[in-house]
Amino acid sequence: MISITLPDGSRREYPGPLTAADVAASIGPGLAKQALAARVDGRLVDLSHRLEADAQLAIVTEKEPDGLEIIRHSTAHLLAYAVKELFPEAQVTIGPVVDNGFYYDFAYKRPFTPEDLAAIEQRMTELAAKNEPVVRRVLPRDEAVAYFKGLGEHYKAEIIGSIPAGEDVSLYREGGFEDLCRGPHVPSTGRLKHFKLMKVAGAYWRGDQANEQLQRVYGTAWATKDELQKYLTMLEEAEKRDHRRLGRELDLFHMEETAPGLVFWHPRGWTVWQQVEQYMRAVYRDNGYLEVKGPQILDRNLWEKTGHWQNYRENMFTTESEKRDYALKPMNCPGHVLIFKSQMRSYRDLPLRYGEFGQCHRNEPSGALHGIMRVRGFTQDDGHIFCLEDQILDECVAYTELLQKVYRDFGFTEIIYKVATRPEKRVGSDALWDKSEHALMESLRRSGCEFVVSPADGAFYGPKIEYTLKDAIGREWQCGTMQVDFNTAERLGGEYVTETSGRAHPVMLHRAIVGSLERFIGILIEQHAGALPAWLAPVQVVVACISENTADYANGVVKTLQKQGVRAQADLRADKIGYKIREHSMQKVPYILVVGDKEKANGAVAVRARGNQDLGVMALQDFTAKLMDDVSRKV
């Protein structure tokens, strides 16, 4: 007899060996129909997996994250199947699952066209409709290499050839197509119904620019039609909100090849920048941070001490002067340690909080650059807290509360919390790691935050909390961090005088709330679809005159507003007022004040709010009070 333990703790007895699919069928026809794969003793396997001894088993359906990943990986194979049917000379390489979908890289003699993509997707639909079984088999490595060489699949043969000699590899066949894969996969192609091919991009074989260029076909796949449509609708909305397009249309910034990965901020965009920076500067001031500023270029010797020169040099911009090597700083923390150690500190001075709008440069690959979201030169709202071990918990609790308020003010109310714990390669004792991880988790508990643990994802020097915000259309952006570091201050000689007049190294807490200001402003633009709230908008008010007779009054209104700190402009052009209103509405100005003879005579303004809202005629001081209320409440 074979005893199978199910997730609810119940057991089922079977007279002899059987498959995971057999177990699902014995539980009920509904589960058998929904089943995609199984988890046997914690390991994902195909439904065809044979159970020959007692085991714990869970049936995986499309409702689980693992089930969705299996659907996507199986759809990548379906894509390769369709490409080989339509373009037999194409060679297949790799096809992994990525966020929200999958891709597959192909070697082919010419670029795939949009028409090719449509034809491939149609062929995928036809192949899925055949509901062909997906069958696994195992071959010795060398036999698999010979098999794929015989098919003319030299890339696949090279992949298998890199597997250690003597090992077996698994292949999956559906219809006339067979591919290398660990699996598991859906039991048949008919389970793949809701997918769409998105685009074609270039990619290098094995990610090395020295190798030949391949074609990467991206797709998305979902468990249901509604989920697929929801995702496609989100992408359409994301396209409307694209910060690169809005940056041009709203005259905020531009980028060009004379400075790849760097931003040219226009007056309006720089105004937005200043609002974000000045807001964060007030956050520093009101929460016990001392603002500092470190140099841009630091000697190689420093980066060797931190380990960056050995492990991060390819991402650093380096230079030389008078036979000394230097690097533009990719991060601010070493400079803050040097400021800390510039004079002797006492335990009474701790916690000591430094904040900097630190300009950093990283030599990102050109293919990874993306508007102002991913750049080579950026500014961080970087902060470092030098503290005692028993101060970590209180500092983390206070920081989480502060971060939540900042995100609310910028319009983000949903935050995802993740604690990344010790990696296999790390420095420091297990006792220190235990204390650090406990402090981070306990700080979130005290803050009333539910969190997930990401095992082994911490930095080599300490664990961290990652704060991810969710935007208006459901996308996630990881911005804030809190990292515990017992290593860097010691490496660079940072010390304080203890209560017993000894010497000790402080704990260093690395924290950022918005992270890169460039990236965060890009997120803000997309969050608000360019219609930034009044406190952030580069132009808060436009005063438009109906005729030349009221031009002087319009100018006077603007000057009055400007004296009160309002970012106001006058539109005195001879164009019709309807045209002016449409133009400034397109520029997403929060308030348009229309002034004609009646408004001039009464010292009033006709107020139109963004979104084509007519708020009527009001006294200028009443409007100003409303605007100031919007700004103070971050409406």
KOLKOL-96675 format. One line per field, with one value per residue (C-alpha): residue in three letters; residue number from 0; y, z, x; chain. Coordinates in steps of 0.02 Angstrom, whole numbers. Each point is the difference from the previous one (the first is absolute). Layout:
# residues N
r = (ALA;...) $
k = (NUM;...) $
py = (Y;...) $
pz = (Z;...) $
px = (X;...) $
c = (A;...) $
***
This chain:
# residues 635
r = (MET;ILE;SER;ILE;THR;LEU;PRO;ASP;GLY;SER;ARG;ARG;GLU;TYR;PRO;GLY;PRO;LEU;THR;ALA;ALA;ASP;VAL;ALA;ALA;SER;ILE;GLY;PRO;GLY;LEU;ALA;LYS;GLN;ALA;LEU;ALA;ALA;ARG;VAL;ASP;GLY;ARG;LEU;VAL;ASP;LEU;SER;HIS;ARG;LEU;GLU;ALA;ASP;ALA;GLN;LEU;ALA;ILE;VAL;THR;GLU;LYS;GLU;PRO;ASP;GLY;LEU;GLU;ILE;ILE;ARG;HIS;SER;THR;ALA;HIS;LEU;LEU;ALA;TYR;ALA;VAL;LYS;GLU;LEU;PHE;PRO;GLU;ALA;GLN;VAL;THR;ILE;GLY;PRO;VAL;VAL;ASP;ASN;GLY;PHE;TYR;TYR;ASP;PHE;ALA;TYR;LYS;ARG;PRO;PHE;THR;PRO;GLU;ASP;LEU;ALA;ALA;ILE;GLU;GLN;ARG;MET;THR;GLU;LEU;ALA;ALA;LYS;ASN;GLU;PRO;VAL;VAL;ARG;ARG;VAL;LEU;PRO;ARG;ASP;GLU;ALA;VAL;ALA;TYR;PHE;LYS;GLY;LEU;GLY;GLU;HIS;TYR;LYS;ALA;GLU;ILE;ILE;GLY;SER;ILE;PRO;ALA;GLY;GLU;ASP;VAL;SER;LEU;TYR;ARG;GLU;GLY;GLY;PHE;GLU;ASP;LEU;CYS;ARG;GLY;PRO;HIS;VAL;PRO;SER;THR;GLY;ARG;LEU;LYS;HIS;PHE;LYS;LEU;MET;LYS;VAL;ALA;GLY;ALA;TYR;TRP;ARG;GLY;ASP;GLN;ALA;ASN;GLU;GLN;LEU;GLN;ARG;VAL;TYR;GLY;THR;ALA;TRP;ALA;THR;LYS;ASP;GLU;LEU;GLN;LYS;TYR;LEU;THR;MET;LEU;GLU;GLU;ALA;GLU;LYS;ARG;ASP;HIS;ARG;ARG;LEU;GLY;ARG;GLU;LEU;ASP;LEU;PHE;HIS;MET;GLU;GLU;THR;ALA;PRO;GLY;LEU;VAL;PHE;TRP;HIS;PRO;ARG;GLY;TRP;THR;VAL;TRP;GLN;GLN;VAL;GLU;GLN;TYR;MET;ARG;ALA;VAL;TYR;ARG;ASP;ASN;GLY;TYR;LEU;GLU;VAL;LYS;GLY;PRO;GLN;ILE;LEU;ASP;ARG;ASN;LEU;TRP;GLU;LYS;THR;GLY;HIS;TRP;GLN;ASN;TYR;ARG;GLU;ASN;MET;PHE;THR;THR;GLU;SER;GLU;LYS;ARG;ASP;TYR;ALA;LEU;LYS;PRO;MET;ASN;CYS;PRO;GLY;HIS;VAL;LEU;ILE;PHE;LYS;SER;GLN;MET;ARG;SER;TYR;ARG;ASP;LEU;PRO;LEU;ARG;TYR;GLY;GLU;PHE;GLY;GLN;CYS;HIS;ARG;ASN;GLU;PRO;SER;GLY;ALA;LEU;HIS;GLY;ILE;MET;ARG;VAL;ARG;GLY;PHE;THR;GLN;ASP;ASP;GLY;HIS;ILE;PHE;CYS;LEU;GLU;ASP;GLN;ILE;LEU;ASP;GLU;CYS;VAL;ALA;TYR;THR;GLU;LEU;LEU;GLN;LYS;VAL;TYR;ARG;ASP;PHE;GLY;PHE;THR;GLU;ILE;ILE;TYR;LYS;VAL;ALA;THR;ARG;PRO;GLU;LYS;ARG;VAL;GLY;SER;ASP;ALA;LEU;TRP;ASP;LYS;SER;GLU;HIS;ALA;LEU;MET;GLU;SER;LEU;ARG;ARG;SER;GLY;CYS;GLU;PHE;VAL;VAL;SER;PRO;ALA;ASP;GLY;ALA;PHE;TYR;GLY;PRO;LYS;ILE;GLU;TYR;THR;LEU;LYS;ASP;ALA;ILE;GLY;ARG;GLU;TRP;GLN;CYS;GLY;THR;MET;GLN;VAL;ASP;PHE;ASN;THR;ALA;GLU;ARG;LEU;GLY;GLY;GLU;TYR;VAL;THR;GLU;THR;SER;GLY;ARG;ALA;HIS;PRO;VAL;MET;LEU;HIS;ARG;ALA;ILE;VAL;GLY;SER;LEU;GLU;ARG;PHE;ILE;GLY;ILE;LEU;ILE;GLU;GLN;HIS;ALA;GLY;ALA;LEU;PRO;ALA;TRP;LEU;ALA;PRO;VAL;GLN;VAL;VAL;VAL;ALA;CYS;ILE;SER;GLU;ASN;THR;ALA;ASP;TYR;ALA;ASN;GLY;VAL;VAL;LYS;THR;LEU;GLN;LYS;GLN;GLY;VAL;ARG;ALA;GLN;ALA;ASP;LEU;ARG;ALA;ASP;LYS;ILE;GLY;TYR;LYS;ILE;ARG;GLU;HIS;SER;MET;GLN;LYS;VAL;PRO;TYR;ILE;LEU;VAL;VAL;GLY;ASP;LYS;GLU;LYS;ALA;ASN;GLY;ALA;VAL;ALA;VAL;ARG;ALA;ARG;GLY;ASN;GLN;ASP;LEU;GLY;VAL;MET;ALA;LEU;GLN;ASP;PHE;THR;ALA;LYS;LEU;MET;ASP;ASP;VAL;SER;ARG;LYS;VAL) $
k = (0;1;2;3;4;5;6;7;8;9;10;11;12;13;14;15;16;17;18;19;20;21;22;23;24;25;26;27;28;29;30;31;32;33;34;35;36;37;38;39;40;41;42;43;44;45;46;47;48;49;50;51;52;53;54;55;56;57;58;59;60;61;62;63;64;65;66;67;68;69;70;71;72;73;74;75;76;77;78;79;80;81;82;83;84;85;86;87;88;89;90;91;92;93;94;95;96;97;98;99;100;101;102;103;104;105;106;107;108;109;110;111;112;113;114;115;116;117;118;119;120;121;122;123;124;125;126;127;128;129;130;131;132;133;134;135;136;137;138;139;140;141;142;143;144;145;146;147;148;149;150;151;152;153;154;155;156;157;158;159;160;161;162;163;164;165;166;167;168;169;170;171;172;173;174;175;176;177;178;179;180;181;182;183;184;185;186;187;188;189;190;191;192;193;194;195;196;197;198;199;200;201;202;203;204;205;206;207;208;209;210;211;212;213;214;215;216;217;218;219;220;221;222;223;224;225;226;227;228;229;230;231;232;233;234;235;236;237;238;239;240;241;242;243;244;245;246;247;248;249;250;251;252;253;254;255;256;257;258;259;260;261;262;263;264;265;266;267;268;269;270;271;272;273;274;275;276;277;278;279;280;281;282;283;284;285;286;287;288;289;290;291;292;293;294;295;296;297;298;299;300;301;302;303;304;305;306;307;308;309;310;311;312;313;314;315;316;317;318;319;320;321;322;323;324;325;326;327;328;329;330;331;332;333;334;335;336;337;338;339;340;341;342;343;344;345;346;347;348;349;350;351;352;353;354;355;356;357;358;359;360;361;362;363;364;365;366;367;368;369;370;371;372;373;374;375;376;377;378;379;380;381;382;383;384;385;386;387;388;389;390;391;392;393;394;395;396;397;398;399;400;401;402;403;404;405;406;407;408;409;410;411;412;413;414;415;416;417;418;419;420;421;422;423;424;425;426;427;428;429;430;431;432;433;434;435;436;437;438;439;440;441;442;443;444;445;446;447;448;449;450;451;452;453;454;455;456;457;458;459;460;461;462;463;464;465;466;467;468;469;470;471;472;473;474;475;476;477;478;479;480;481;482;483;484;485;486;487;488;489;490;491;492;493;494;495;496;497;498;499;500;501;502;503;504;505;506;507;508;509;510;511;512;513;514;515;516;517;518;519;520;521;522;523;524;525;526;527;528;529;530;531;532;533;534;535;536;537;538;539;540;541;542;543;544;545;546;547;548;549;550;551;552;553;554;555;556;557;558;559;560;561;562;563;564;565;566;567;568;569;570;571;572;573;574;575;576;577;578;579;580;581;582;583;584;585;586;587;588;589;590;591;592;593;594;595;596;597;598;599;600;601;602;603;604;605;606;607;608;609;610;611;612;613;614;615;616;617;618;619;620;621;622;623;624;625;626;627;628;629;630;631;632;633;634) $
py = (0;179;136;176;146;148;184;-6;-142;-137;-161;-110;-179;-76;-182;36;128;137;172;170;13;-161;75;157;-107;-102;159;61;41;187;-5;-116;126;147;-89;63;-80;-65;34;-161;17;185;-28;53;-144;-40;-83;-152;-20;-175;-21;-162;35;96;188;167;66;160;26;162;96;159;97;-14;101;-162;-47;165;-19;-173;71;135;-118;-122;144;44;-177;22;157;-94;-139;126;86;-166;-42;166;28;-171;76;99;-67;0;52;41;47;46;73;185;121;-11;-114;-85;16;-114;40;-56;2;37;70;156;105;-53;126;51;-109;-146;29;-5;-160;-83;44;-70;-160;-14;10;-138;-113;27;-47;-171;-37;-104;-88;69;-150;-6;-114;-9;-22;-8;166;-57;-87;160;103;-118;3;190;12;-121;118;146;82;50;127;-129;-126;128;29;-187;-18;120;-121;-110;-164;-153;93;-35;137;9;41;44;-41;71;-54;20;109;-55;115;-10;46;-45;20;-23;40;-1;-173;54;153;23;74;151;117;178;72;139;38;175;49;-50;65;-34;-110;-70;-185;-35;187;36;143;-93;-138;-2;97;-95;50;0;-22;57;-62;-3;-141;-10;-127;85;112;135;2;15;142;89;-9;63;143;44;5;116;114;-10;56;153;37;-31;128;16;58;111;72;64;56;94;70;-77;-79;-83;-123;-17;-97;138;-58;-177;-44;180;124;176;80;141;143;-84;-169;79;85;-171;-62;144;-33;-181;46;141;-112;-135;132;48;-185;-5;156;-51;-175;26;-17;109;37;-30;4;-112;14;-76;-78;-109;-89;-180;-46;37;-108;-141;7;-9;-141;97;9;-189;-44;147;86;-39;105;147;150;16;134;39;153;16;-190;-30;-96;70;-46;97;-61;-129;21;118;-110;1;190;4;-115;120;145;-102;-44;177;28;-110;-46;-54;-127;151;69;-153;-20;122;21;67;40;48;35;-95;-2;-173;-74;-180;-67;-88;-97;104;-132;18;188;54;184;77;-163;-83;120;12;158;18;82;-98;60;-98;-15;-93;-22;-40;-83;-128;-177;28;153;-95;-47;174;78;-123;28;188;-16;-107;126;141;-92;-35;185;51;-125;58;180;-49;-94;-181;-91;-183;-63;-177;-47;-132;-52;-69;-115;-64;-64;-150;112;129;85;7;-126;-91;87;170;-60;-69;167;100;-108;-1;190;24;-123;63;180;-44;-94;150;109;-113;-53;-172;-57;-144;-73;-17;-130;30;163;115;88;-84;124;-8;-29;131;53;40;119;-18;120;-41;133;52;-139;-138;1;-27;110;-44;167;2;-104;-23;-100;-51;4;-57;1;163;113;-128;-18;187;26;85;-7;77;7;-123;27;-85;112;-139;3;-82;7;68;-92;87;5;39;75;84;48;55;-72;77;168;-21;-168;59;151;-118;-106;157;54;-171;-15;164;-18;166;90;32;61;187;-5;-86;75;106;130;6;138;81;165;23;165;1;160;128;111;-120;-37;119;-76;-176;55;75;-162;-98;117;-13;-189;-6;107;-134;-135;-63;-61;105;57;120;-41;168;-63;62;-178;-46;-48;-174;-35;59;-109;-154;29;21;-147;-105;61;-67;165;-22;168;118;172;90;189;112;172;-63;-85;155;113;-111;-49;-181;-150;-135;-164;-158;-151;-141;-127;133;50;173;63;165;179;36;135;-17;-21;-141;-90;24;-74;-151;-25;16;-128;-120;24;-20;-158;-69;-21) $
pz = (0;-35;121;-71;122;-67;48;125;94;-61;-70;-145;-24;-172;-42;-107;-100;-85;-77;74;-129;69;174;-64;-89;158;98;-125;-183;35;68;-139;-127;85;35;-89;100;174;146;70;164;-43;-177;-154;-121;-151;23;-86;143;75;187;57;187;137;-33;38;-153;-50;-167;-86;-94;-101;154;80;-44;-44;-115;-92;-20;-74;-123;-53;-19;-100;-110;-36;-67;-102;-74;-50;-73;-108;-58;-55;-95;-93;-13;0;-21;162;145;176;149;170;55;183;100;44;93;-74;-141;-91;-146;-120;-94;-180;-129;-173;-161;-1;129;45;-59;84;-130;52;181;-43;-100;142;126;-115;-22;190;16;-130;84;171;-73;-49;186;-31;154;72;33;99;-33;70;-98;50;-30;-145;-86;16;-75;-149;-18;-12;-113;-115;-2;-46;169;38;135;94;-18;72;150;36;-27;145;119;98;-86;56;46;-75;-77;-24;-164;-31;-161;-65;-174;-116;117;139;117;143;167;185;5;60;-140;-28;-46;-173;-113;17;172;-83;-56;58;-72;-112;-83;43;-92;-75;68;-27;121;1;15;184;34;-67;-125;-78;-56;-143;15;16;-9;162;-16;155;47;144;60;133;78;-56;-140;126;74;-173;-48;165;-31;-180;59;131;-135;-105;149;36;-178;26;160;-70;84;-154;-109;135;35;-179;-9;166;-36;156;-61;-145;-30;-147;-61;45;180;0;161;64;13;-68;117;-74;110;33;37;114;94;34;53;122;78;33;64;112;70;40;73;122;42;44;105;95;41;72;-156;-30;-185;-68;-170;-55;-150;-168;-32;126;-4;-55;171;83;-125;29;187;-29;-127;-143;-103;1;-19;-82;-108;-167;59;54;-101;34;-37;32;55;43;-8;126;-39;50;-25;-7;149;-38;177;147;152;1;0;148;98;-36;66;155;36;-31;188;152;41;165;32;61;-179;-65;-92;-123;-158;-162;-156;-172;-171;-67;-185;-55;-165;-55;-169;-43;-165;-137;-27;181;-8;6;-2;170;86;-35;-26;21;103;141;168;154;155;90;187;122;185;112;156;138;-18;125;-99;-163;42;50;-152;-118;78;-16;-178;-59;71;-87;-166;8;24;-145;-118;52;-36;-175;-30;37;130;-30;52;-10;132;-24;116;-91;114;8;-161;-4;-27;138;131;187;131;-1;165;-84;-146;122;88;-162;-80;161;13;-178;16;173;-62;-134;125;117;-148;-36;-169;-75;-90;-98;27;-148;56;-42;-94;121;-38;52;143;71;-23;-65;-14;-176;-12;-163;-45;-114;-124;-68;-132;111;-46;136;27;128;66;186;93;176;11;156;-24;131;-129;-93;148;65;-171;-12;180;68;192;152;184;102;172;75;-100;-122;-189;-104;-176;-22;-90;-164;-62;-186;-44;-146;-17;-180;-58;-164;-20;-189;10;132;-105;-146;112;57;-180;-42;163;-35;-191;-6;100;152;156;29;126;-128;-164;-89;-41;128;-74;-172;-6;-173;-56;-112;-89;-7;117;145;-35;135;127;-46;27;167;55;-47;98;152;-8;-27;154;99;-70;-134;-164;-113;-181;-108;-172;-86;-178;-117;-27;45;181;-46;-91;150;119;-110;-18;187;37;-116;102;154;96;164;-10;-142;53;-133;17;-99;27;138;96;-18;65;151;41;-32;-106;-91;56;-104;84;-92;-69;-79;167;2;179;-40;40;168;83;-32;186;10;-145;77;164;-95;-92;158;83;-147;16;189;-4;-150;-93) $
px = (0;54;-54;-23;-14;-100;21;-144;88;-116;70;-50;56;32;38;152;99;-102;22;-37;-140;-75;-2;-86;-131;-31;-35;-129;-33;3;177;57;-64;88;164;156;139;37;114;73;94;20;66;-98;-31;-107;-169;76;125;-12;-17;79;17;-88;3;-77;-92;-87;-87;50;-136;-2;-57;173;156;90;-143;9;188;-25;-128;123;147;-107;-58;182;21;-159;76;158;-108;-95;159;76;-160;0;188;84;174;-14;102;-69;107;-79;-176;-22;-144;14;-114;-176;53;141;120;93;161;19;138;-71;68;-110;-93;-176;-130;-164;-86;110;-48;-186;25;98;-137;-133;100;18;-190;-20;127;-79;-170;72;17;156;71;163;112;162;148;176;163;183;87;109;-146;-103;143;9;-190;-11;152;-90;-148;116;-36;180;-44;-102;142;121;-112;-10;187;30;-89;124;45;-95;-159;-170;-108;-187;-87;-182;-91;-163;-51;149;102;118;96;122;-78;0;-189;-131;-122;-186;-66;-57;5;-188;31;82;-139;31;160;63;166;58;159;167;165;184;99;176;34;36;-17;174;18;147;-120;-122;-162;-163;-183;-96;-188;-95;-172;-122;-111;-136;-115;-161;-61;-48;176;77;-117;31;187;-14;-112;131;133;-108;-21;187;36;-110;95;175;112;110;-145;-73;172;5;-181;7;175;76;162;86;142;117;151;122;-23;-73;-87;3;-143;-20;-126;-105;-65;-167;79;129;-140;-77;172;18;-170;49;172;-60;-137;129;116;-138;-20;184;-12;-155;60;171;108;152;21;175;84;142;117;-42;171;91;168;15;71;-167;-95;122;-33;-189;20;-78;160;15;-184;-87;130;-85;-147;108;60;187;128;183;98;184;19;-139;-159;-169;-182;-161;-97;-134;-69;14;30;193;0;-118;116;144;-103;-45;182;65;-12;-14;-180;-74;-136;-99;2;-93;-111;78;-102;74;-99;63;-71;149;39;56;57;-10;54;-163;-7;-79;-134;-57;-27;-183;-46;32;-48;169;144;188;-1;-125;-29;-53;-89;134;8;110;-32;148;-67;24;-62;-141;-59;-33;-179;-58;84;-85;-171;17;63;-146;-124;92;5;-187;-38;113;-81;-174;47;55;-163;50;-103;42;172;70;129;135;142;152;101;179;79;116;153;1;107;-33;-53;-166;-39;10;-105;-129;-10;-10;-134;-102;10;-61;-144;-49;3;-128;-108;1;-48;-148;71;-24;157;74;173;116;128;183;-36;91;164;161;18;-176;-187;-121;-180;-60;-148;-97;-139;-146;-56;-169;-6;68;184;128;153;133;64;35;129;66;160;95;189;128;140;31;38;125;83;26;52;-156;2;-82;49;-101;-75;153;121;40;-16;-137;-67;-177;-138;-37;-180;-13;-169;-84;-182;-25;166;56;-87;3;-87;-122;-51;-27;-112;-94;-30;-71;-98;-91;2;93;-137;107;-90;3;142;114;-62;132;-134;-138;-106;-20;-93;-77;-77;-152;51;140;-102;32;183;61;-120;60;180;-47;-83;156;113;-113;4;188;29;-91;115;-118;76;-111;11;-103;-68;-26;-8;-136;-65;-178;-25;-63;163;101;-100;23;187;32;-113;109;149;-90;5;-97;-93;-42;-65;-100;-14;-115;-78;-118;140;109;-138;-33;181;-48;51;-98;77;16;78;87;-121;-112;-75;-80;13;-83;52;83;102;186;35;-127;82;171;-62;-67;164;102;-114;30;188;6;-105;98;-167) $
c = (A;A;A;A;A;A;A;A;A;A;A;A;A;A;A;A;A;A;A;A;A;A;A;A;A;A;A;A;A;A;A;A;A;A;A;A;A;A;A;A;A;A;A;A;A;A;A;A;A;A;A;A;A;A;A;A;A;A;A;A;A;A;A;A;A;A;A;A;A;A;A;A;A;A;A;A;A;A;A;A;A;A;A;A;A;A;A;A;A;A;A;A;A;A;A;A;A;A;A;A;A;A;A;A;A;A;A;A;A;A;A;A;A;A;A;A;A;A;A;A;A;A;A;A;A;A;A;A;A;A;A;A;A;A;A;A;A;A;A;A;A;A;A;A;A;A;A;A;A;A;A;A;A;A;A;A;A;A;A;A;A;A;A;A;A;A;A;A;A;A;A;A;A;A;A;A;A;A;A;A;A;A;A;A;A;A;A;A;A;A;A;A;A;A;A;A;A;A;A;A;A;A;A;A;A;A;A;A;A;A;A;A;A;A;A;A;A;A;A;A;A;A;A;A;A;A;A;A;A;A;A;A;A;A;A;A;A;A;A;A;A;A;A;A;A;A;A;A;A;A;A;A;A;A;A;A;A;A;A;A;A;A;A;A;A;A;A;A;A;A;A;A;A;A;A;A;A;A;A;A;A;A;A;A;A;A;A;A;A;A;A;A;A;A;A;A;A;A;A;A;A;A;A;A;A;A;A;A;A;A;A;A;A;A;A;A;A;A;A;A;A;A;A;A;A;A;A;A;A;A;A;A;A;A;A;A;A;A;A;A;A;A;A;A;A;A;A;A;A;A;A;A;A;A;A;A;A;A;A;A;A;A;A;A;A;A;A;A;A;A;A;A;A;A;A;A;A;A;A;A;A;A;A;A;A;A;A;A;A;A;A;A;A;A;A;A;A;A;A;A;A;A;A;A;A;A;A;A;A;A;A;A;A;A;A;A;A;A;A;A;A;A;A;A;A;A;A;A;A;A;A;A;A;A;A;A;A;A;A;A;A;A;A;A;A;A;A;A;A;A;A;A;A;A;A;A;A;A;A;A;A;A;A;A;A;A;A;A;A;A;A;A;A;A;A;A;A;A;A;A;A;A;A;A;A;A;A;A;A;A;A;A;A;A;A;A;A;A;A;A;A;A;A;A;A;A;A;A;A;A;A;A;A;A;A;A;A;A;A;A;A;A;A;A;A;A;A;A;A;A;A;A;A;A;A;A;A;A;A;A;A;A;A;A;A;A;A;A;A;A;A;A;A;A;A;A;A;A;A;A;A;A;A;A;A;A;A;A;A;A;A;A;A;A;A;A;A;A;A;A;A;A;A;A;A;A;A;A;A;A;A;A;A;A;A;A;A;A;A;A;A;A;A;A;A;A;A;A;A;A;A;A;A;A;A;A;A;A;A;A;A;A;A;A;A;A;A;A;A;A;A;A;A;A;A) $
***
